[in-house]
Amino acid sequence: MICKRRVSLLTTSMTLMSSAVVTTASAQSEATMRLLDRNRMFEEQIINVADNVYTAIGYTVSANSMIVGTDGVVIVDPGQLPAASLRVRQEFERITDKPVRAIIYTHSHPDHTNGAVAFFDEGEEIQVWQRDNFGSETRRQAEAGLSGGARASNTQGFDLPDEQRISVGIAIPPPRPPRGGVNSAGLSTDLIESATRPGTVPPTHIFNEDRVSLEIAGIRLDLVAAPGETDDQLYVWLPEQRVLFAGDNFYQSWPNVYPLRGTARRSARDWIASLASMMAEDPLVLVGGHTTPITEDTMTVLTNYHDALKWVHDRTIEGAANYLTPDELVEYAALPDHLADLDYLQDYYGSVWGTVRDIYAQDLGWFDGNPLNLHRENPVQQARRMADLVGGVDELMARAHAEMESGDELGAAQLAWHVTKLQPESADAFQLLGEALAVVAERTFNAPARNYTFSSSNRYLQTAAELRN
């Protein structure tokens, strides 16, 4: 019991300390205000995007769509949690009582598939469609021993306290109330926990062609292979209504070409080609995998999205051929003003800097051309060199505090990091490192980078509390 109580006290202490830092910084942070403003997009709503097409936003992390046919409906991306997806079904049934005839997975990420059981009625002839390489990303991770990614929850914010857990950039993380409670959507915690079981329904139909044309419930549609955010991605095209369901090859954010959580590598070239294929359909409506559908100036939006990713790719390769390092390429490949100012190309989820670095790493490997990086010292050696330069580890710690007091939290964190390597028993160093990173995180706009920094901050604050005890 003593051990459990101590852990509880440490966790409470960590949360209170990090919350205090966040409160101090929040009034000054444009990043937080922009992300909170962005979250208004994810209020629960059913959007009628065409005569017979409806998209649910805010009920699950992903966007969930219904196409109404003559004698049934087709569901595109049934959502993340069965209990939440059941609420989507109930809302759809207010629009039509026609039965579900088909479910289509645009790709294998569980936030798009795990709610399928909510739409699947046993004994009914419901088609479930996917590509033949469905789940290829998960299989590669499993083979590498990294199922779920190396840093999955840390970048998505699922492990953060409520005051820090405000966004994943293209959705709001689902709430986790105490057991027996009720969340903001009116779902009981027990129901949520029971609904986190695997809810992806196995396929009844698999295709391996580039394009397959179908008619389901009187609805004419095409399924088109479109590798991008995942290799198993497809888009759904309704030629009569000119509605395109892009899956995660489009959402109103810079594309997540490099996921910080450490999943399988993604090809920017494939993504660009798939966007070009989507442009060739000439859609009137573009339904993305997470954010609200694009119903106006759709071709302009899609063209800008394609051109921006191609610009960053081409500039990265051009600069690399001229021996620029990744640090230099981030500036060299920055978007031109007419693209950089567009809200749907901001670094909400993916990032331009992450894309540049990943393109370089995929094509040229880890070495950036700097000969010193062929002879890198380990972190303790680097820290010792830094301490020697300033007159010892005590002086290094004093300068870290001075940087914090001056408002240079990133500088303070960098110096405190060195102290933790030289004095791993120093509660003061871990405390300062955690406090500095909490402010850096709160001022970070890219949601995965923000969440990971907050998670690291909390971990260092907890280490400080443990050392004091």
Buried (B, 14 or more C-beta within 10 A) or exposed (E): EEEEEEEEEBBEBBBEBBBEBBEEBBEEBEBBEBBEEBBEBBEEEBBEBBEBBBBBBBBBBBBBBBBBBEEBBBBBBBBBBBBBBBBBBEBBBEBBEBBBBBBBBBBBBBBBBBBBBBBBEEEEEBBBBBBEBBBBBBBBBEEEEBEBBBBBBBBBBBBBBEBBBBBBBBBBBBBBBEEEEBBEBEBBBEBBEEBBEEBBBEBEBEBEEEEBEBEBBEBBBBBBBBBBBBBBBBBBBBEEBBBBBBBBBBBBBBBBBBBBBBBBEBBBBBBBBBBEBBBEBEBBBBBBBBBBBBBEEBBEBBBBBBBBBBBBBBBBBEBBEEEBBBEBBBEBBBBEEEBEEBEBBBBBBBBBBBBBBBBBBBEBEEEBEEEEEEEEEEEEEBBBEBBEEBEEBEEBBBBBBEBBEEEBBEBBBBBBBBBBBBBEEBBBBBBBBBBBBBBBBBBBBBBBBBBBBBBBBBBBBBBBBBBEE
